[in-house]
Amino acid sequence: MFLYDALTARHLRHPRGLLGRRVARQMNDANLPLYALALGQLALDPAAHILDIGFGGGPAFRIMAERVPEGIVYGVDASATMLTAAERARADLIAQRRLAILPGDFARLPFQAARIDAAVTVNTIYFWTDPVVPLREAARVLKPGGRLAIAFRLPGGVQRAKFERLGFIYRKTEEVAALMVAAGFDRPAVSTGKGRTVPFFSVAASLPA
């Protein structure tokens, strides 16, 4: 059982191959409420350029495209499996130049400085060993006044202990907010959602205008 959990956790971090695709499909629907919470904090302009960092299965690409009908959605992920799957599943949006899929990771986003209006990342913060690095990189690519939303679950008790043994790092909303301020963001705000078994949160903040 532990071996299966460890294997699943590895694919949650970096999906690869057939099992990676299966894990991503299972997470797609589960992640949509977190995306809804995070996107609700971004106050998107119709012409905004929005970035999804570590998009996994890319479940919210169509929702984002609807929210920025005059803008563009970017997705960055380090997993070649997820990049290929998203390119196939969202080929129409890519052909319409509404969506661009790019390889990259949190420490090295493939954009020039001040290129993006808003960014979101869902269920990735567990894998940030040094969170200030990805936060500063997000700040680098965001325009002045640009906004970042970080959504995540926060299990407790036995479930939390199990995932921590598998390498997950859990941070309270207050710590996430403080880290965002340390990386240059202002006025962090927390939104809360209630899952069937585990609460989830989104912490959003803006760069100074």
N, C-alpha and C positions, 0 to 999 in steps of 0.2 A: 504493500500500500504506500509506504514512504517513497519507494522508488518511483511509483506512478506519480505521486504528488511532486517529487523533485523534477521529474521530466516535464510535467505540465507547467510548473513554475518557470522552468528554463524557456519554454515556448511563450509564456506570457511576457517574459523579458525580451526575447528576440525570436519571433516565430520563424521556423524553418521547415520546409518540406511539407509533406502531407499532414503530419500531426500539427504542425504550426498553423496550417490553414484551418484545420478543424477547431483548434483552440480559439483562433481569431473569430470564426463564425459563431462560436458559442458566446463570445464576449460582445459581439456586435449589438444585439438587442439589449443586453445587460448594461451597456455603456450609454445608450441613448438618453436615459434620464439625466445622467451626469453631463452630457453635452447640452441638453436643454437648460440645465441650471447654469452652466458656464456661459453659454451664448446669451442668456438673459442678462448677464452682467456687462456685456460688451457694448451695448447701445450702438449697433453697427449702422454706419451710413450705407445707403444703397450702392455707392460706388467704392466701398472699402475693399482693400486687399487684406484678406484674412488668412492666417497660417495655422494649420493643425500640425503640431509637433508630435511625432511618434503616433501616427494615426492608426496603426494596427490594421484592422479590417476596413477602416474608412467609412464607418456607418453613417456619419453625419455630413458627408460631402454634399449630398443633394439638398439637405436642409440649409447648409451654409450658402450654397449657390442661390437658393431661393431668397435668402436674406440679403444678398448683395447682387441684385440682378444686373447692376451696371459695373460691378467690380469683378474680382477674380479670387478663387480659392486656391491656396497652395497647400500641398501635403508633403511633409518630409518624414522619412522613416529610414532606419538603418537596415531593415530586413529586406533583402532582395525578394524573398517570397511574398511579402506584403506589397512591395512596389509592383510586382508583376500582377498580383491578384487585383489590386486597385486599378491598374491600367486597363485590365480586361473588363472589370465590372463597371467602370465609369468611363468607358471609351467615348460615349456620346458627349459627356461634359468636356472631355479633353479635346475632342474634335471641334467643339464649339468655342474653344479657348476660354471656357469658364473655370477650368480646373487644370492645374499643373502639378504633376507628381515628380518629386525630386529625391535622390538619395542624400542622406546626411544624418548627423546625430546632434544631440543637444549641445555639445561643446563646439561644433563647427557647422553652423547653419549656412546653406549655400546662397546667401544674399548679401548684397552690399548694405552698408549702414543706412539706417533710416529709410528702409524700403517698404515696411509693412505697417498697416494701420492698426491691426488687432491680431492677437494670437491666443490660441487655446491649446491646452494639453490635458488629456484625460487618462487617469490611471497609469501615469509614468513616474510620478515623483518617488514611488517606492524604490526606484532603481538609481536614484541620484545619490552617490556616495558623498559628493561635495556639491551641494545644491547651489551655492553661489555661482559656480561656473556656468551651468546652463541658464541661470537667471540673468546673469550679466550678458550672456550671448543673446538671449531673447531681447534684452534692453538695447543691445547694439543694433539689431535689425529693425526695431520698432521706431516709428517716427516720433518726434516730440509730441507728447499728449497721447501716444499710443497706449493700448491697454492689453494686459495679459490676464487670462483666467486659468487657474490650475484646479482641476476637479479630481477628487479622489475619495475612496472609501476609507473608513476608519473602524475596522472590526475591533472587538474586545475579547477578553478571556482566552479560551482555548483556541479559537480560530486565529486570533492575532498571534498567539505564541507559535502556532504551527507554521504560519507564513514567515514569521521572523526567523525561525530555524532554517527556512528555505532561502533566506537572504533578503527578504523584503524589509524595507525601512519605513516605519510609520512615524509621522510627525503630526502633532496637534495643529489645529488651525492657527493658534496664536504663534507657533513657531514658524509656520509657513509665511504668515504675514510679516513677521520680523525679518525673515530671510529676504523677502521681496524688498523691504525697505533698505536692507543692507546692500542690495544689488542696484539701488537707485530709483525704485518705484515709490510712489506717493499714495497715501490714503487707501490702504488695503481695506477691502470689505468682504465679509463672509456671508455666503448664502448656504442654507441647509436644506437637504432633501432627506426623505425617509424611504429607504428601501424595504423590501419585505423582511429582511433579517438584519441588515447592516446599514447604518446611517451613511450618507455621503455629503460631501461639502464642495463648495467652490470658493476659492479665495482669489479675488481680482484686484488689480491695482493699476495705476496709470503712471507713465513717465511724466516728469514735469513738462509743461507745454513750452 
